[in-house]
Amino acid sequence: MQHLHFTQQGFGKKVLVLIHGFCEDNTIWQHLMPTLAKHYKVIAPDLGGFGNSAHLLPQDVTVEDLAEQVKNLLDELAVKECIMIGHSLGGYVALAYAEKYAKTLKGLGLFHSSALPDTEAKKRNRNQTTFFIQKNGVNPFADDFSAMMFFTPRHAELAKEIEYIKNSVKKTPEKSILQITIALRDRPDRTELLKKLDFPVLFIIGREDNSIPLSAYAEQVFYPQDSHIHILNDTGHVGMLERPQETLDMLVHFCRRCWKEITE
């Protein structure tokens, strides 16, 4: 069995797993990992279909398939328990993981991600995305997608970060984009799962996120027994690039809370 490509930094028994989003790879976390690795063993896989795991796209892929690939990797690495943080698609994967393997988790982070399923409007938008790519290819999609990820008034300031996302999309195989777009469209509602989790759950939310509006969080953030909620102003869908220091501080504090290094 081939396992997902991954990057690892740090040592010890306290493990933090960082899962990237749609059309990204594990380099999305590269600026945060060195600090996190001072305290934890940090594992950042490339999901099947992306980055150096592009060749590991499951057939007729589902979000659940991607979660199983992560589980297989962690088993191979003998990880018995961890905190899992997922960005966007990575959050959906982390939720699917938690649904089956909650006992292995010390905490769960939804980084610009949601337990809600797609709305009907969002499903239509995903269908339109697949039609557009089939007709025009990946490159024109990359231009529109990368711009949409960021808060528009900060585009000039974040030009380098936008270019990074654009290049990441362009490197993603068309097959991966098409099939995982459908997997995202068809993922289930996991809000009930949030109510059952007995460990801390983190929400990092962009106030100006075009992908997941602030209103989508109105109820679900109160479902977990131990919910940690952060709203980033003037921020779209990629807080680790738009607000690197703020989001790093949030992750450090959350991990310390999960491992009971602090109790407030």
TADASUL-V582011 format. One record per residue. N is the residue number from 1. RES is the residue in one letter. SS is DSSP state (H for helix, E for strand, C for the rest). PSI is psi in whole degrees, 0 to 359 (999 if undefined). Layout:
# TADASUL-V582011
N_RES_SS_PSI + N_RES_SS_PSI
This chain:
# TADASUL-V582011
1_M_C_131 + 2_Q_C_134 + 3_H_C_158 + 4_L_C_143 + 5_H_C_146 + 6_F_E_161 + 7_T_E_140 + 8_Q_E_135 + 9_Q_E_149 + 10_G_C_174 + 11_F_C_173 + 12_G_C_179 + 13_K_C_343 + 14_K_C_112 + 15_V_E_135 + 16_L_E_124 + 17_V_E_124 + 18_L_E_122 + 19_I_E_122 + 20_H_C_174 + 21_G_C_191 + 22_F_C_130 + 23_C_C_26 + 24_E_C_180 + 25_D_C_188 + 26_N_H_350 + 27_T_H_348 + 28_I_H_335 + 29_W_H_3 + 30_Q_H_331 + 31_H_H_342 + 32_L_H_333 + 33_M_H_319 + 34_P_H_319 + 35_T_H_316 + 36_L_H_325 + 37_A_C_350 + 38_K_C_339 + 39_H_C_335 + 40_Y_C_161 + 41_K_E_117 + 42_V_E_124 + 43_I_E_124 + 44_A_E_101 + 45_P_E_158 + 46_D_C_120 + 47_L_C_155 + 48_G_C_127 + 49_G_C_350 + 50_F_C_156 + 51_G_H_225 + 52_N_H_4 + 53_S_H_19 + 54_A_H_327 + 55_H_H_356 + 56_L_H_25 + 57_L_C_119 + 58_P_C_152 + 59_Q_C_136 + 60_D_C_53 + 61_V_C_142 + 62_T_C_165 + 63_V_H_324 + 64_E_H_323 + 65_D_H_318 + 66_L_H_322 + 67_A_H_321 + 68_E_H_324 + 69_Q_H_321 + 70_V_H_316 + 71_K_H_317 + 72_N_H_320 + 73_L_H_314 + 74_L_H_325 + 75_D_H_317 + 76_E_H_326 + 77_L_C_4 + 78_A_C_36 + 79_V_C_116 + 80_K_C_329 + 81_E_C_154 + 82_C_E_166 + 83_I_E_137 + 84_M_E_124 + 85_I_E_128 + 86_G_E_132 + 87_H_E_121 + 88_S_C_246 + 89_L_H_320 + 90_G_H_327 + 91_G_H_321 + 92_Y_H_322 + 93_V_H_317 + 94_A_H_322 + 95_L_H_317 + 96_A_H_322 + 97_Y_H_313 + 98_A_H_329 + 99_E_H_326 + 100_K_H_331 + 101_Y_H_38 + 102_A_H_327 + 103_K_H_345 + 104_T_H_359 + 105_L_E_138 + 106_K_E_343 + 107_G_E_158 + 108_L_E_131 + 109_G_E_127 + 110_L_E_101 + 111_F_E_100 + 112_H_C_52 + 113_S_C_168 + 114_S_C_150 + 115_A_C_352 + 116_L_C_151 + 117_P_C_173 + 118_D_C_141 + 119_T_C_167 + 120_E_H_323 + 121_A_H_319 + 122_K_H_323 + 123_K_H_318 + 124_R_H_321 + 125_N_H_320 + 126_R_H_319 + 127_N_H_318 + 128_Q_H_324 + 129_T_H_314 + 130_T_H_319 + 131_F_H_317 + 132_F_H_314 + 133_I_H_318 + 134_Q_H_327 + 135_K_H_321 + 136_N_H_346 + 137_G_C_180 + 138_V_H_321 + 139_N_H_312 + 140_P_H_324 + 141_F_H_320 + 142_A_H_321 + 143_D_H_310 + 144_D_H_317 + 145_F_H_314 + 146_S_H_321 + 147_A_H_321 + 148_M_H_336 + 149_M_C_341 + 150_F_C_154 + 151_F_C_119 + 152_T_H_314 + 153_P_H_349 + 154_R_H_11 + 155_H_C_317 + 156_A_C_317 + 157_E_C_328 + 158_L_C_28 + 159_A_H_319 + 160_K_H_320 + 161_E_H_322 + 162_I_H_319 + 163_E_H_323 + 164_Y_H_313 + 165_I_H_318 + 166_K_H_314 + 167_N_H_324 + 168_S_H_318 + 169_V_H_316 + 170_K_H_333 + 171_K_H_349 + 172_T_C_130 + 173_P_C_140 + 174_E_H_320 + 175_K_H_319 + 176_S_H_314 + 177_I_H_314 + 178_L_H_312 + 179_Q_H_323 + 180_I_H_334 + 181_T_H_318 + 182_I_H_321 + 183_A_H_321 + 184_L_H_316 + 185_R_H_322 + 186_D_C_6 + 187_R_C_152 + 188_P_C_169 + 189_D_C_124 + 190_R_C_26 + 191_T_H_326 + 192_E_H_328 + 193_L_H_320 + 194_L_H_325 + 195_K_H_339 + 196_K_H_344 + 197_L_C_132 + 198_D_C_22 + 199_F_C_167 + 200_P_E_142 + 201_V_E_129 + 202_L_E_136 + 203_F_E_119 + 204_I_E_120 + 205_I_E_134 + 206_G_E_123 + 207_R_C_330 + 208_E_C_30 + 209_D_C_120 + 210_N_C_341 + 211_S_C_315 + 212_I_C_103 + 213_P_C_153 + 214_L_H_323 + 215_S_H_336 + 216_A_H_341 + 217_Y_H_357 + 218_A_C_321 + 219_E_C_318 + 220_Q_H_333 + 221_V_H_343 + 222_F_H_0 + 223_Y_C_317 + 224_P_C_151 + 225_Q_C_327 + 226_D_C_88 + 227_S_E_136 + 228_H_E_117 + 229_I_E_125 + 230_H_E_128 + 231_I_E_123 + 232_L_E_119 + 233_N_C_153 + 234_D_C_42 + 235_T_C_138 + 236_G_C_244 + 237_H_C_2 + 238_V_C_67 + 239_G_H_330 + 240_M_H_340 + 241_L_H_325 + 242_E_H_325 + 243_R_C_63 + 244_P_H_315 + 245_Q_H_318 + 246_E_H_314 + 247_T_H_326 + 248_L_H_315 + 249_D_H_321 + 250_M_H_317 + 251_L_H_317 + 252_V_H_313 + 253_H_H_318 + 254_F_H_316 + 255_C_H_318 + 256_R_H_323 + 257_R_H_315 + 258_C_H_320 + 259_W_C_7 + 260_K_C_34 + 261_E_C_338 + 262_I_C_156 + 263_T_C_356 + 264_E_C_999
